[in-house]
Amino acid sequence: MVNKKITEFNIEIPSNFWYYLTFVLWFGSEIFFKSTLEYINEMPKSVYEDRVTVLVSIMLVVQIVFFQSYTKYDMAIISSITALVLIATINSGFQYLLAAWLFIVASKKCHLKQMAKVAFVVLTVGIVFVIFLYKINYIPDYVMYRHGMPRHSLGFAHPNQLGLRVFQWILCFSYAFWDSFGLAHFTVVGVVGYWMHRVTDSQTATICVLAYITLILILKILERKESNLIDYVNVILRIGSALIGILSILFTVVDIRLIPTLGLIDQLISRRFYWAHKVYKRFGSSLLGKKFSTAAVENGIIRIRARMYFDNGYANLWLRFGTIIFVLFIVGYYLLMKKNAKNRLLLVILFIYSIYGIMEAGLVQLTHNVFLLAFAQVIYKDNSYVEESSLERKLVFKL
């Protein structure tokens, strides 16, 4: 009798491997494509961007249709919001909101901390890789000046792009390692944040990192003292985020220059509200989005500092995608923060992104804010972000 020897290879892979693969392909390529690289194998970079977009879209549909199950409640919520987002996308001509929504729907079984770790690794590799390409002179540095001081991109398309990636890195680093966060981690955040400011002089990233460091220091002190004040901080952050969004629209509707104190603040942040107001006066609002030409804005209204004309994220969301989408976002954001009252670091991060939305249009772009994935907790009735212990499964191959 011949004895058959069976060899088993136990390989542990994430149960959401397909989704992680999709996310890494998309997020990693986004970092790379936002460099000063123009051609790949003598073909324009945009050709590869389009191909990755198509591939990632197909992979997301596969994840949503074949790898996830839904309740009737899930289907009702998803189909309703998808219809609204799709209409707003068609009306506006911009696809980034739909892309973020597809990733959120596809993240049903993911855990936010695990996604933060994945994003942290991709950001680390991506940032180092782009800077490496710059260091070996494969791609150029983009240098611009503010008040006579140079701002460097180190291979990214703009200094603000490098600032954004480092800002994201700090948030993902903190979220991934928050349970053991101590003096060494604070030191890393401080040093990296200071380096980012010195190299890029990115106004938005610097303000957000400073606000973030201040809030997490307060958070850690209150946690250590077991102070009851921490519950009030949770409420303040939640209400504060909603107010920032609502006030951003109010300051878009009115001419903020007529209010001296607010006009001065607006001037300090490069007149974000003033330019948004100019766009509002020219094109008006809608229920579910509208197309309008940036060229028309630049030529017809704003001839000076045209690139700054529409950097307020809330005004972008409202005017491009409509009032219904804006209200859904604000309500959903509030519910998300309320549901995560005990996840204080997430509350701080979401609040920081509220501040970010004042000065940057990327508020609802997943490439700017991977923490939008937490919206899965709102759209799915069951606790969509399952415990991390259930994320892994063993596949046994027998030979």
KEZA-60361 format. One record per residue (C-alpha): x negated, y negated, z negated. Coordinates in nm, 2 decimals, padded with zeros to 4 digits, m for minus. Example, Ala and Ser with C-alpha at 12.3 -4.5 7.8 and 13.67 -1.06 7.14 Angstrom:
REM KEZA-60361
m01.23|00.45|m00.78
m01.37|00.11|m00.71
END
This chain:
REM KEZA-60361
00.00|00.00|00.00
m00.13|m00.34|00.09
m00.11|m00.59|m00.19
m00.01|m00.93|m00.07
m00.16|m01.22|m00.26
00.05|m01.53|m00.28
m00.12|m01.85|m00.33
00.08|m02.14|m00.45
m00.01|m02.51|m00.40
00.18|m02.73|m00.64
00.20|m03.08|m00.48
00.39|m03.35|m00.67
00.53|m03.62|m00.44
00.78|m03.90|m00.52
01.14|m03.80|m00.45
01.17|m04.13|m00.26
00.85|m04.07|m00.05
01.03|m04.18|00.27
01.14|m04.50|00.12
00.79|m04.57|m00.02
00.63|m04.50|00.31
00.87|m04.74|00.48
00.81|m05.01|00.22
00.43|m04.97|00.24
00.43|m04.98|00.62
00.64|m05.29|00.63
00.49|m05.48|00.34
00.13|m05.40|00.43
00.18|m05.50|00.79
00.34|m05.83|00.68
00.03|m05.92|00.48
m00.19|m05.83|00.78
00.02|m06.01|01.04
00.02|m06.33|00.83
m00.36|m06.36|00.88
m00.54|m06.57|01.14
m00.58|m06.27|01.37
m00.43|m06.34|01.71
m00.49|m06.03|01.91
m00.52|m05.65|01.85
m00.67|m05.45|02.13
m00.63|m05.75|02.36
m00.26|m05.76|02.29
m00.08|m06.05|02.11
m00.02|m05.98|01.74
00.35|m06.05|01.80
00.38|m05.73|02.01
00.27|m05.52|01.72
00.50|m05.71|01.48
00.80|m05.63|01.70
00.71|m05.27|01.71
00.67|m05.24|01.34
01.00|m05.42|01.29
01.18|m05.17|01.51
01.01|m04.87|01.35
01.09|m04.99|00.99
01.45|m05.06|01.08
01.49|m04.71|01.21
01.33|m04.57|00.89
01.56|m04.77|00.67
01.86|m04.65|00.85
01.74|m04.29|00.81
01.69|m04.35|00.44
02.04|m04.51|00.39
02.23|m04.25|00.60
02.05|m03.92|00.53
01.86|m03.96|00.20
02.12|m04.12|m00.02
02.48|m04.05|m00.14
02.75|m04.30|m00.23
03.06|m04.33|m00.43
03.38|m04.50|m00.30
03.28|m04.80|m00.51
02.93|m04.81|m00.35
03.08|m04.79|00.00
03.33|m05.07|m00.06
03.06|m05.30|m00.20
02.79|m05.22|00.06
03.02|m05.23|00.36
03.18|m05.57|00.25
02.85|m05.74|00.18
02.68|m05.59|00.49
02.96|m05.73|00.71
02.91|m06.08|00.57
02.53|m06.06|00.59
02.55|m05.93|00.95
02.79|m06.21|01.06
02.57|m06.47|00.88
02.26|m06.32|01.05
02.42|m06.34|01.40
02.55|m06.70|01.33
02.21|m06.82|01.20
01.98|m06.64|01.43
01.75|m06.55|01.14
01.70|m06.19|01.04
01.51|m06.20|00.71
01.82|m06.19|00.50
01.95|m05.88|00.67
01.60|m05.72|00.63
01.60|m05.78|00.26
01.96|m05.65|00.23
01.87|m05.32|00.41
01.57|m05.26|00.18
01.79|m05.33|m00.13
02.06|m05.08|m00.01
01.79|m04.82|00.07
01.64|m04.85|m00.28
01.92|m04.68|m00.47
01.71|m04.42|m00.64
01.40|m04.62|m00.70
01.27|m04.76|m01.02
01.16|m05.12|m01.02
00.84|m05.06|m01.22
00.74|m04.80|m00.97
00.81|m05.04|m00.68
00.61|m05.31|m00.86
00.31|m05.06|m00.88
00.34|m04.98|m00.51
00.36|m05.35|m00.42
00.06|m05.42|m00.65
m00.15|m05.16|m00.47
m00.05|m05.28|m00.13
m00.12|m05.65|m00.22
m00.46|m05.56|m00.37
m00.56|m05.37|m00.06
m00.41|m05.62|00.18
m00.56|m05.93|00.02
m00.91|m05.77|00.00
m00.89|m05.65|00.36
m00.79|m05.98|00.50
m01.07|m06.16|00.31
m01.31|m05.89|00.41
m01.23|m05.96|00.78
m01.29|m06.32|00.72
m01.62|m06.26|00.54
m01.75|m06.05|00.84
m01.64|m06.33|01.07
m01.38|m06.12|01.25
m01.11|m06.37|01.18
m01.15|m06.74|01.10
m01.07|m06.94|00.79
m00.79|m07.19|00.82
m00.90|m07.51|00.64
m00.68|m07.81|00.57
m00.73|m08.11|00.34
m00.52|m08.27|00.06
m00.65|m08.60|m00.09
m00.99|m08.53|00.08
m01.03|m08.19|m00.09
m01.05|m07.87|00.13
m00.79|m07.60|00.11
m00.90|m07.26|00.23
m00.70|m06.96|00.36
m00.99|m06.71|00.36
m00.84|m06.54|00.67
m00.47|m06.59|00.60
m00.26|m06.80|00.84
m00.23|m07.09|00.59
m00.37|m07.16|00.24
m00.01|m07.13|00.11
00.00|m06.78|00.24
m00.30|m06.68|00.04
m00.15|m06.86|m00.26
00.18|m06.67|m00.21
00.00|m06.33|m00.20
m00.20|m06.40|m00.51
00.11|m06.53|m00.69
00.29|m06.21|m00.60
m00.01|m06.01|m00.71
00.00|m06.17|m01.06
00.37|m06.09|m01.10
00.34|m05.73|m00.98
00.03|m05.67|m01.19
00.22|m05.80|m01.50
00.53|m05.60|m01.44
00.34|m05.28|m01.36
00.13|m05.30|m01.68
00.36|m05.49|m01.91
00.39|m05.21|m02.17
00.01|m05.24|m02.25
m00.02|m05.61|m02.17
m00.28|m05.77|m02.39
m00.56|m06.02|m02.41
m00.75|m05.86|m02.12
m00.45|m05.87|m01.90
m00.38|m06.24|m01.99
m00.74|m06.31|m01.90
m00.71|m06.15|m01.56
m00.40|m06.34|m01.49
m00.56|m06.67|m01.60
m00.88|m06.62|m01.40
m00.70|m06.50|m01.08
m00.46|m06.79|m01.11
m00.74|m07.05|m01.15
m00.93|m06.90|m00.86
m00.61|m06.92|m00.64
m00.56|m07.29|m00.74
m00.93|m07.38|m00.67
m00.93|m07.21|m00.33
m00.59|m07.28|m00.19
m00.46|m07.58|m00.39
m00.12|m07.44|m00.32
00.13|m07.66|m00.50
00.41|m07.41|m00.53
00.20|m07.12|m00.63
00.01|m07.32|m00.89
00.32|m07.46|m01.05
00.49|m07.12|m01.06
00.18|m06.94|m01.21
00.14|m07.21|m01.48
00.51|m07.18|m01.57
00.49|m06.80|m01.57
00.18|m06.79|m01.80
00.36|m07.04|m02.04
00.68|m06.83|m02.05
00.51|m06.49|m02.10
00.30|m06.64|m02.38
00.61|m06.76|m02.55
00.78|m06.42|m02.48
00.49|m06.22|m02.63
00.47|m06.45|m02.94
00.85|m06.42|m03.00
00.83|m06.04|m02.95
00.55|m06.01|m03.19
00.73|m06.22|m03.46
01.05|m06.03|m03.38
01.22|m06.37|m03.37
01.59|m06.40|m03.30
01.51|m06.69|m03.08
01.42|m06.45|m02.80
01.79|m06.39|m02.74
01.85|m06.76|m02.68
01.56|m06.76|m02.44
01.73|m06.49|m02.24
02.05|m06.70|m02.22
01.86|m07.01|m02.13
01.67|m06.84|m01.85
01.99|m06.69|m01.71
02.19|m07.01|m01.71
01.88|m07.21|m01.61
01.84|m07.00|m01.29
02.21|m07.06|m01.19
02.18|m07.43|m01.26
01.87|m07.47|m01.05
02.05|m07.32|m00.75
02.36|m07.53|m00.80
02.17|m07.85|m00.86
01.95|m07.78|m00.55
02.26|m07.79|m00.34
02.39|m08.10|m00.52
02.06|m08.28|m00.45
02.08|m08.17|m00.09
02.42|m08.33|m00.05
02.33|m08.66|m00.20
02.04|m08.89|m00.11
01.82|m08.83|m00.41
01.62|m09.15|m00.34
01.92|m09.34|m00.48
01.85|m09.19|m00.83
01.51|m09.34|m00.93
01.40|m09.07|m01.18
01.51|m08.78|m00.96
01.36|m08.96|m00.66
01.02|m08.97|m00.84
01.04|m08.60|m00.92
01.13|m08.53|m00.56
00.83|m08.73|m00.44
00.60|m08.52|m00.66
00.72|m08.20|m00.49
00.67|m08.35|m00.14
01.03|m08.47|m00.10
01.18|m08.12|m00.06
01.53|m08.25|m00.14
01.51|m08.56|00.07
01.42|m08.36|00.39
01.69|m08.10|00.31
01.94|m08.39|00.28
01.84|m08.51|00.62
01.91|m08.17|00.77
02.24|m08.15|00.59
02.35|m08.49|00.72
02.25|m08.39|01.08
02.40|m08.04|01.09
02.64|m08.00|00.80
02.74|m07.68|00.63
02.95|m07.37|00.72
03.12|m07.07|00.57
02.90|m06.80|00.73
02.60|m06.97|00.88
02.51|m07.16|01.20
02.23|m07.21|01.44
02.04|m07.53|01.46
01.72|m07.62|01.63
01.42|m07.72|01.43
01.29|m07.89|01.73
01.59|m08.12|01.73
01.53|m08.20|01.37
01.17|m08.28|01.43
01.23|m08.49|01.74
01.56|m08.64|01.64
01.52|m08.71|01.27
01.19|m08.63|01.11
00.89|m08.75|01.29
00.65|m08.76|01.00
00.54|m08.46|00.80
00.79|m08.25|01.00
00.65|m07.92|00.86
00.78|m08.02|00.52
01.13|m08.08|00.64
01.32|m07.77|00.51
01.12|m07.60|00.24
01.40|m07.58|m00.03
01.50|m07.22|m00.05
01.85|m07.28|m00.17
01.92|m07.54|00.10
01.79|m07.29|00.35
02.02|m07.02|00.23
02.32|m07.25|00.22
02.28|m07.43|00.55
02.15|m07.14|00.76
02.36|m06.86|00.62
02.67|m07.04|00.48
02.85|m07.12|00.16
02.99|m06.76|00.11
02.64|m06.61|00.12
02.51|m06.88|m00.11
02.78|m06.81|m00.36
02.73|m06.44|m00.34
02.36|m06.48|m00.40
02.40|m06.71|m00.71
02.67|m06.49|m00.87
02.47|m06.18|m00.79
02.15|m06.34|m00.94
02.33|m06.43|m01.25
02.48|m06.08|m01.29
02.14|m05.92|m01.23
01.99|m06.13|m01.51
02.28|m06.06|m01.74
02.25|m05.69|m01.68
01.88|m05.70|m01.76
01.91|m05.90|m02.08
01.67|m05.65|m02.25
01.42|m05.65|m01.97
01.28|m05.99|m02.07
00.98|m05.98|m01.83
01.22|m05.94|m01.53
01.42|m06.23|m01.66
01.11|m06.45|m01.67
01.01|m06.34|m01.32
01.36|m06.40|m01.18
01.36|m06.75|m01.34
01.01|m06.82|m01.20
01.15|m06.74|m00.85
01.43|m06.98|m00.92
01.17|m07.25|m00.95
00.99|m07.11|m00.65
01.31|m07.16|m00.45
01.30|m07.53|m00.51
00.98|m07.57|m00.32
00.97|m07.27|m00.07
01.22|m07.14|00.19
01.12|m06.78|00.12
01.35|m06.74|m00.18
01.55|m06.46|m00.02
01.27|m06.32|00.19
01.16|m05.98|00.06
00.80|m06.05|00.19
00.80|m06.34|m00.06
00.99|m06.18|m00.34
00.98|m05.80|m00.38
01.18|m05.83|m00.70
01.49|m05.89|m00.49
01.50|m05.50|m00.48
01.64|m05.53|m00.84
01.97|m05.63|m00.68
02.03|m05.25|m00.63
02.13|m05.26|m01.00
02.42|m05.49|m00.92
02.56|m05.33|m00.60
02.56|m04.97|m00.73
02.80|m04.89|m01.01
02.58|m04.61|m01.16
02.24|m04.72|m01.29
02.07|m04.72|m00.96
01.72|m04.75|m01.09
01.69|m04.41|m01.25
01.44|m04.31|m01.52
01.09|m04.28|m01.39
01.06|m03.93|m01.52
01.31|m03.81|m01.26
01.13|m03.98|m00.97
00.88|m03.69|m00.92
00.95|m03.34|m00.79
00.73|m03.05|m00.72
00.70|m02.89|m00.38
00.56|m02.55|m00.38
00.40|m02.41|m00.07
00.34|m02.03|m00.06
00.09|m01.88|00.17
END
